[in-house]
Amino acid sequence: MRTLDDLRPNQAPAGTSLVLGGSRGIGASVVRRLARRSRVVHVASREGGWPASVPPDEAVRTHRVDATDFSQVSRLLADVGQVDWIVSCVGLGYFAPLAGDYSQAWDEILRVNVASLANLLANIDMVLPDLHTLVVLLSLAAYQPSTTPGNTMYSAAKAAARRLLDEHRTRVRAAGQRLRVCSVSPGYVRDTGFADHFFAHEPAETIDLYAGQASLLPDDVAGLVEYCLVAPDSVEISEVIMRCIPGSEGSA
């Protein structure tokens, strides 16, 4: 059976990468893969810590950044200098239905999933005109109503982020830039930490989010992100939707 590893070009480490939200979950899996692809991998997160499950590697450098703060994103890009690939795994969801006052959670969901992406796109436009590829992690919820309870605002935020990417792609093409703008939208993904805080605003509603759900693993998603990055220069894998085939969990 052929896998993405069979299709992926065998390249020596080259260039510089930046992974936002790279300290855990899918982001950490992306960092682990890019450490063998890039001479340097810059990892940015709110915590600024070493990526989970990534062994010590001199190619990896960490930065403490709140992506919802425009000035912090500006300083980050100034600090790392020219990069070839950027992967944004920034995202956050809470149980926050449109019933009752969940406005604090709604605000944070929108800031983390939408405003942070706007900050990144605007700064890329200003200081990284030669960026080769941008990959942004979205969600299946950007395309259809989320089946996760209380997830309406998260779904709306991911749909808005998808629109921002579409607009950015159109604008850079009109400007004659060759930046590849890619999005990867997985369905349920286990072991990301998403469920650990999802019910923080309403502990009484806590359930097992993954019960009965066919779920991907972080490295499944990271593998596809990697493939988007190393596709031929003439190819932009603009949008990818990922779902786990029931009964195949953990088989990748």
C-alpha positions in Angstrom: 0.0 0.0 0.0 1.4 3.4 -1.0 1.6 6.1 1.7 2.4 9.8 1.7 6.0 8.8 2.6 6.2 6.9 -0.7 5.0 10.0 -2.7 7.0 12.6 -0.8 10.2 13.8 -2.5 13.4 12.8 -0.7 15.0 16.1 0.1 18.1 17.0 2.1 17.5 19.6 4.9 17.2 23.1 3.3 15.8 26.5 4.1 14.1 27.8 7.2 10.6 27.1 8.7 8.4 28.8 11.2 5.6 26.9 13.0 3.1 28.9 15.0 1.3 26.9 17.7 4.1 24.4 17.5 4.4 23.4 21.2 1.9 20.6 21.3 -0.5 18.4 19.3 -0.5 18.8 15.5 2.0 21.6 15.7 4.5 19.6 17.6 4.2 16.8 15.1 4.8 19.3 12.3 7.9 20.5 14.0 9.2 16.9 14.4 8.8 16.4 10.7 10.2 19.7 9.6 13.3 19.3 11.8 14.5 16.8 9.2 13.4 19.0 6.3 14.8 22.4 7.3 18.1 23.7 8.4 16.3 25.7 11.1 12.8 25.4 12.5 11.5 28.3 14.5 8.7 27.3 16.9 6.4 30.0 18.3 3.8 29.5 21.0 2.2 31.3 23.9 4.2 29.1 26.3 7.5 29.4 24.4 8.3 25.9 25.5 10.0 23.0 23.8 7.6 21.1 21.5 6.0 18.0 23.1 7.5 14.7 22.0 10.2 16.4 20.0 13.7 15.2 21.0 16.5 17.8 21.5 17.5 19.1 18.1 19.9 21.9 17.3 17.8 22.9 14.3 14.8 23.8 16.5 14.6 27.3 18.1 11.7 28.3 20.4 9.9 31.7 20.7 7.3 32.9 23.2 4.6 34.7 21.2 0.9 35.5 21.6 -0.3 35.4 18.0 -3.4 37.5 18.9 -1.1 40.5 19.5 -0.1 42.2 16.2 3.1 43.7 17.6 4.3 40.4 18.9 3.8 38.7 15.5 5.7 41.7 14.0 8.6 41.2 16.4 8.6 37.4 15.8 9.0 37.8 12.0 11.7 40.5 12.5 13.6 38.1 14.8 13.5 35.0 12.6 14.2 36.9 9.4 13.6 35.4 6.0 11.8 32.1 6.2 10.8 29.8 3.4 7.8 28.0 4.9 5.3 29.1 7.6 2.8 26.7 9.2 0.1 28.1 11.5 -1.4 25.6 13.9 -2.9 28.3 16.1 -6.4 27.4 17.2 -8.7 27.2 20.2 -12.2 25.9 20.9 -14.5 26.0 24.0 -17.9 24.7 24.8 -19.7 28.1 24.1 -23.1 27.6 22.6 -25.2 30.6 21.4 -27.4 30.3 24.5 -26.6 32.2 27.7 -23.7 34.5 28.2 -20.6 32.8 26.8 -19.2 36.1 25.5 -15.8 35.7 27.1 -15.3 32.4 25.4 -16.7 33.7 22.1 -14.3 36.6 22.2 -11.3 34.3 22.8 -12.4 31.9 20.1 -12.6 34.7 17.6 -9.3 36.3 18.7 -7.3 33.1 18.5 -8.8 31.6 15.4 -9.4 34.7 13.3 -7.5 37.8 14.6 -4.3 35.8 15.0 -4.5 34.7 11.3 -5.2 38.3 10.2 -2.1 39.4 12.2 0.0 36.8 10.5 -1.2 37.6 7.0 -0.8 41.3 7.4 2.8 40.9 8.7 3.7 38.4 6.0 2.5 40.9 3.4 4.6 43.6 4.9 7.9 41.8 5.6 8.0 38.5 3.8 7.2 39.1 0.1 9.4 36.1 -0.9 7.8 33.6 1.4 7.5 30.3 -0.5 4.6 28.5 1.2 2.0 29.2 3.9 0.0 26.3 5.4 -2.8 27.0 7.8 -4.6 24.4 9.9 -8.3 24.9 9.8 -11.0 22.4 10.5 -13.7 20.4 8.9 -16.0 22.7 10.9 -15.0 25.5 8.4 -17.1 23.6 5.8 -20.0 22.3 7.7 -21.8 22.7 11.0 -19.7 21.1 13.7 -21.0 17.9 15.4 -19.2 18.9 18.6 -21.6 20.2 21.2 -21.5 24.0 21.9 -19.1 24.5 19.0 -21.0 27.0 16.9 -18.6 29.9 17.4 -15.6 27.8 16.7 -17.2 26.6 13.4 -17.9 30.2 12.5 -14.4 31.3 13.3 -12.8 28.6 11.2 -15.1 29.5 8.3 -14.0 33.2 8.7 -10.3 32.1 8.7 -10.9 30.1 5.5 -12.3 33.3 3.9 -9.3 35.3 5.0 -7.0 32.8 3.3 -9.1 32.8 0.1 -8.9 36.6 0.0 -5.2 36.6 0.7 -4.5 34.1 -2.1 -6.5 36.2 -4.5 -4.6 39.4 -3.5 -1.1 37.9 -3.8 -1.9 36.4 -7.2 -3.1 39.8 -8.4 0.1 41.3 -7.2 2.1 38.7 -9.2 3.5 36.9 -6.1 4.2 33.2 -6.2 3.3 32.5 -2.5 1.5 29.2 -2.2 -1.4 29.5 0.3 -2.6 26.1 1.6 -5.2 25.1 4.2 -5.5 21.6 5.8 -8.9 21.0 7.5 -9.1 17.8 9.5 -12.1 16.3 11.2 -11.7 14.8 14.7 -8.1 14.5 15.8 -7.1 12.8 19.1 -4.2 13.6 21.4 -4.0 17.4 20.6 -5.1 18.7 24.0 -8.2 20.2 22.4 -10.5 18.2 24.7 -8.5 19.1 27.8 -9.8 22.6 28.0 -12.9 22.5 25.8 -15.2 22.4 28.8 -13.3 24.9 30.9 -16.1 27.4 30.8 -18.8 24.8 31.6 -17.4 21.8 33.4 -20.8 20.4 34.1 -21.3 19.7 30.4 -18.1 17.6 30.1 -18.4 14.5 27.9 -15.9 12.4 25.9 -15.7 14.4 22.6 -14.2 11.4 20.8 -16.6 8.7 21.9 -17.9 6.9 18.8 -15.9 9.2 16.5 -13.4 7.9 13.9 -10.4 10.1 14.8 -7.1 11.0 13.1 -3.8 11.3 15.0 -1.6 14.4 15.0 1.0 12.8 12.8 -1.6 11.9 10.2 -2.3 15.6 9.8 1.4 16.6 10.0 2.2 14.2 7.2 -0.2 16.0 4.9 1.1 19.4 6.0 4.6 18.3 5.1 3.4 17.1 1.7 1.8 20.4 0.9 5.2 22.1 1.7 7.3 19.8 -0.5 5.0 19.5 -3.5 6.5 20.7 -6.8 7.0 24.4 -6.9 4.5 24.7 -9.7 1.8 23.1 -7.5 -0.3 24.8 -4.8 -2.4 22.3 -2.8 -4.9 25.0 -2.0 -7.4 23.2 0.3 -7.4 19.7 1.8 -10.2 18.2 3.9 -9.2 15.1 6.0 -11.4 12.5 7.6 -10.5 9.3 9.4 -12.0 6.2 7.8 -14.0 4.4 10.5 -12.1 1.4 11.8 -8.7 2.6 10.7 -7.7 4.7 13.7 -4.0 4.5 14.4 -3.2 2.4 11.4 -1.2 5.1 9.6 
